[in-house]
Amino acid sequence: MCAEIVREVVEWNRGPLAPLTGGSVTDPRVRIETADVAAVLRSTRTRWDAVLLDVDNGPQALTRKANHALYGEAGLAMIKGTLRGGGVLAVWSADRDRGFERRLRKAGFKAESVDVPARGKAGGPMHTIFVGRV
């Protein structure tokens, strides 16, 4: 299941980007909800093996104040409650954020930060993937 708040992004992936995604959005196993991911997670009864977040620019570089709650204590507790035992939360971020890593641990995740090349090649800017295991 994928939650995307911007309808145009979903349509773009169904249209001009479909060849680049291998048609994954039309795969019968894929469900896309055009909605805020926090609202979808709050309302789900499903327990997930993984929650992968690419929301805003990460926990620190917010462009929408409403996304702050997703990265706070209550948001992390809510996400943890949607994960099965052994589940994983992965969060993309434009920047490293030691405070977020501490919040992950405080919320009961085994946390680590992984720096990755922003454009898939060495020598350029780096981004961070925060990984939290239940």
N, C-alpha and C positions, 0 to 999 in steps of 0.2 A: 504494500500500500504506500502511496506517495501523497503527501499533502503539499499543495502549492497554492499560495495565496493570490498569485497573479494569473488570471485566466489566459492572458496573452502568452505567457510562458508555456502553458500547457498546449495551447493551440499551435504555437511555434514548433513544439516538439512533435506534434501530430502532423504538421505540414512540412515546412522547408527543412527542418532538422531530422525528420524521420529516417532518411538514409544514414545519417551519422550515428543514430542510436540503435540501428538494426531493427527499427520498428518496435522497440520495447514497450512503448506506451499503448500499442494495440494488442500486445500479448494478452490472451484471456486470463492469465494469472495475475496481471497487474491491475490494480484499482487506483485511480487517481481521484482525489477529492480536491476541489478548488475551494480551499478554506485555510484558515490559520492553523498551523501545525499544533500550536498550544491548545487550541479549542478541540482539535481532533483527538489529541492525546488525553485531554481531560474527560472526553466523553466516551472513550473506548472501553470495552470490557475485554478486549483481546489482550493477551500477554505476548509480547514480541521477543524474538531472539535478539534483535538489534534495533536500535533507534539511531539513525544517522541524520545529523542536523547540519544544514548549511543555511543558517538563518542570519540575515543581516550581514555584518562583517565579522561575526564572532561575538564572544561574550563581552568584549571591551569596546570594540569600535561600532557602537550602535548608531544606526541612522533613524530607527524608530524606537522611541522611548518605551512603547508597549512591549518590545521584545526583552527588555531588561528582566522582567519577572521570570522568563523562561530559564535564565541563567542564574537565578538566585536560589536560596535555600528551598523555598516552596516549590519552585519549578523543577529543581533537580529531584526533590522527593516525589513529585508527581510522575516524572519520567521514570524514576527507579521503580515506582509502583506498576508501571506498564511492562516491565521487563520480566521475563522468566528467570529462574535461577540459572546462573551462568551467562546471563545476557550481557550485551555490550552497548554502551552509549559511545558514539563517536561524534565529535563536534569539530567542524572546520572553522578556522579562525585566520583572519588576515595577520594577526599578531600573537606572540606568546603572551600569556597572562598567568602569572604565578598565583594570583588571587583566585582565579577560577579553578586552577588545579587544587588549591586548598579547599575550596567549596565542594568540589567533587569528593574529596576524601571525607570531609565533614558529613556529607550526605550518605556515606557508606560505600562509596565506590573505591575500588583499587584503581588509582589514577596514574596515568603517565602522559607525557607530551611527546609528540613525534614531529620533528621539523621536516618539511617536505619542500622540494623546489616548486615554486609557484607555476612555472611553465613547463614542468617535466624535465628540465635539464639543469645540470649543475652550473654554479657560477652566477645564477640570477637571484632574484628576490626569493625569500623563503616564506612559507605559511606554516601554520601549526595545526595538527590534528590532535585534539584531546581525546584520549581513550579512557573510558571508565568501565570497569568490569564489576558485575554484581557478585 
